[in-house]
């Protein structure tokens, strides 16, 4: 499994979490 793909998914999850927290 490429590490880049995992990093991208982790970054997206982090952004989603931040957006939810902002609401």
C-alpha positions as CSV (number, residue, x, y, z in Angstrom):
1,X,0.0,0.0,0.0
2,X,1.5,3.4,-1.0
3,X,2.1,5.7,1.8
4,X,1.0,8.7,-0.3
5,X,-2.5,7.4,-0.6
6,X,-2.8,6.9,3.2
7,X,-1.5,10.4,3.8
8,X,-4.0,11.9,1.4
9,X,-6.9,10.0,3.1
10,X,-5.7,11.1,6.5
11,X,-5.5,14.7,5.4
12,X,-9.0,14.6,4.0
13,X,-10.3,13.0,7.3
14,X,-8.6,15.8,9.3
15,X,-10.2,18.5,7.1
16,X,-13.6,16.9,7.5
17,X,-13.2,16.7,11.2
18,X,-12.3,20.4,11.4
19,X,-15.3,21.3,9.3
20,X,-17.6,19.4,11.6
21,X,-16.0,21.0,14.7
22,X,-16.6,24.4,13.2
23,X,-20.3,23.9,12.8
